[in-house]
Amino acid sequence: MGDFLLYMGCMSPYRRPNIVTTTKNILDKCGVDYDLLSDEPCCGGFLFRTGQLEAAKERVRKNFEYFKSKGVERIVTFCPGCYRAFTCDYPSVEPSFDIEVIHISQTLKELIDSGKLVFKNPIPQRVTYHDPCHLARHCGIYDEPREVIKAIPEVEFFDLVRSREDAKCCGAGGGVMSAYRENTQRASEKRINDVLRQEGKILVTTCPFCNFSLAGAAERMRADIEVLDLPEIVWRAIK
C-alpha cells in the first residue's frame, strides 16, 4: 500500500469529478504515494443518516473486513459525510475499527507544512469559506481549510457573518437534497446571499454536496460568485 487510500466516496466521482481530478493532480505534483480501489464500497453514511441502522451496521462490518483484507491503514476522504461515518459511526458499531481517517483539508495542510505543497500563482480575490455541517459541527474541523486558503498568495480571506459553529447549512445533507429539493434550494440561495452581502467573489467549501448545492444556487441566481472546492482553488494556485 501507498501512504494512504484515497477514498473517492459516491458524490465526487459522479457529480463533482473535478474535485477528484484536482486532488489527484495535487498529490501527484507533490510526489505523494497513494492508492485507489477499483471496487470501492460505499461508506454507508446515508444509511445512518436516513435511519436504516441495521443495514448501516452490516455495511460497517463488511467494509472494515474489506479494508483490512486490502491492507488499508490510513484513509483520506474528500467527503465530510464519509469522514463522519468513518470517524464517528464506525467505531460506535465496531470498537476495534483502528484505521486512521483524515480529511483532504488536513492532508493539504500537512503538505503545506512539510514544504511539499508550494503556491506560485496568486489569487487576488475576496475569498470566503463555507463550513460543511458534517466536517465542522459534527467533527470539529474548522481551522485546516481556512489555513490552506490563507496560504494562497494575495487571497483576501474573510469569514461569513454566520460561520464556524454558527454556520448555515447548504441544505444538501442528510438526504434532504434527494427528498426535499425545494428546501435545499432555499437554504443554498440564502447562503449565496450571505456571500453577496459581504462582497465575496469566491466561495470555497470542502464537501462535494455543499459544492453541488451552492454552485447550483449561484447559477440560478446569476450571482457573480465562483463556487470551488478546496482542492480546486489549491490546484489553481499551483498548476
Solvent accessible surface area in square Angstrom, and as a share of the most:
residue,aa,sasa,rsa
1,M,121,0.54
2,G,18,0.17
3,D,86,0.45
4,F,7,0.03
5,L,0,0.00
6,L,0,0.00
7,Y,0,0.00
8,M,29,0.13
9,G,7,0.07
10,C,70,0.42
11,M,14,0.06
12,S,1,0.01
13,P,43,0.27
14,Y,177,0.67
15,R,113,0.41
16,R,58,0.21
17,P,74,0.46
18,N,74,0.38
19,I,1,0.00
20,V,17,0.10
21,T,69,0.40
22,T,7,0.04
23,T,1,0.00
24,K,65,0.27
25,N,49,0.25
26,I,0,0.00
27,L,0,0.00
28,D,87,0.45
29,K,114,0.48
30,C,16,0.10
31,G,65,0.62
32,V,18,0.10
33,D,86,0.45
34,Y,36,0.14
35,D,40,0.21
36,L,79,0.39
37,L,27,0.13
38,S,123,0.80
39,D,87,0.45
40,E,44,0.20
41,P,22,0.14
42,C,53,0.32
43,C,9,0.05
44,G,1,0.01
45,G,7,0.07
46,F,89,0.37
47,L,45,0.22
48,F,28,0.12
49,R,61,0.22
50,T,68,0.39
51,G,53,0.51
52,Q,95,0.42
53,L,91,0.45
54,E,132,0.59
55,A,47,0.37
56,A,0,0.00
57,K,68,0.29
58,E,80,0.36
59,R,77,0.28
60,V,0,0.00
61,R,114,0.41
62,K,113,0.48
63,N,2,0.01
64,F,23,0.10
65,E,128,0.57
66,Y,51,0.19
67,F,1,0.00
68,K,96,0.41
69,S,86,0.55
70,K,87,0.37
71,G,38,0.37
72,V,2,0.01
73,E,140,0.63
74,R,58,0.21
75,I,0,0.00
76,V,0,0.00
77,T,0,0.00
78,F,2,0.01
79,C,8,0.05
80,P,0,0.00
81,G,14,0.13
82,C,7,0.04
83,Y,21,0.08
84,R,50,0.18
85,A,0,0.00
86,F,1,0.00
87,T,48,0.28
88,C,51,0.30
89,D,15,0.08
90,Y,0,0.00
91,P,50,0.31
92,S,88,0.57
93,V,25,0.15
94,E,40,0.18
95,P,114,0.72
96,S,67,0.43
97,F,21,0.09
98,D,98,0.51
99,I,11,0.06
100,E,89,0.40
101,V,15,0.08
102,I,16,0.08
103,H,0,0.00
104,I,1,0.00
105,S,0,0.00
106,Q,35,0.15
107,T,5,0.03
108,L,1,0.00
109,K,43,0.18
110,E,78,0.35
111,L,13,0.07
112,I,37,0.19
113,D,98,0.51
114,S,71,0.46
115,G,47,0.45
116,K,119,0.51
117,L,6,0.03
118,V,104,0.60
119,F,27,0.11
120,K,126,0.53
121,N,46,0.24
122,P,66,0.41
123,I,11,0.06
124,P,92,0.58
125,Q,75,0.33
126,R,68,0.25
127,V,0,0.00
128,T,0,0.00
129,Y,0,0.00
130,H,0,0.00
131,D,1,0.01
132,P,2,0.01
133,C,28,0.17
134,H,33,0.15
135,L,0,0.00
136,A,2,0.01
137,R,102,0.37
138,H,85,0.38
139,C,35,0.21
140,G,48,0.46
141,I,11,0.06
142,Y,25,0.09
143,D,69,0.36
144,E,44,0.20
145,P,0,0.00
146,R,7,0.03
147,E,72,0.32
148,V,0,0.00
149,I,0,0.00
150,K,119,0.50
151,A,45,0.35
152,I,3,0.01
153,P,50,0.32
154,E,117,0.53
155,V,24,0.14
156,E,90,0.40
157,F,41,0.17
158,F,23,0.10
159,D,54,0.28
160,L,4,0.02
161,V,128,0.74
162,R,94,0.34
163,S,17,0.11
164,R,76,0.28
165,E,110,0.49
166,D,78,0.40
167,A,4,0.03
168,K,46,0.19
169,C,53,0.32
170,C,4,0.02
171,G,8,0.08
172,A,1,0.01
173,G,29,0.28
174,G,36,0.34
175,G,11,0.11
176,V,50,0.29
177,M,20,0.09
178,S,97,0.63
179,A,69,0.53
180,Y,132,0.50
181,R,122,0.45
182,E,110,0.49
183,N,66,0.34
184,T,6,0.03
185,Q,63,0.28
186,R,135,0.49
187,A,27,0.21
188,S,1,0.00
189,E,51,0.23
190,K,119,0.51
191,R,0,0.00
192,I,0,0.00
193,N,57,0.29
194,D,13,0.07
195,V,0,0.00
196,L,71,0.35
197,R,162,0.59
198,Q,45,0.20
199,E,127,0.57
200,G,3,0.03
201,K,86,0.37
202,I,6,0.03
203,L,0,0.00
204,V,0,0.00
205,T,0,0.00
206,T,0,0.00
207,C,9,0.06
208,P,1,0.00
209,F,32,0.13
210,C,6,0.04
211,N,4,0.02
212,F,49,0.21
213,S,7,0.04
214,L,0,0.00
215,A,26,0.20
216,G,21,0.20
217,A,0,0.00
218,A,7,0.05
219,E,139,0.62
220,R,108,0.39
221,M,58,0.26
222,R,223,0.81
223,A,19,0.15
224,D,104,0.54
225,I,16,0.08
226,E,69,0.31
227,V,19,0.11
228,L,13,0.07
229,D,3,0.01
230,L,0,0.00
231,P,0,0.00
232,E,23,0.10
233,I,0,0.00
234,V,0,0.00
235,W,51,0.18
236,R,89,0.33
237,A,0,0.00
238,I,3,0.01
239,K,127,0.54
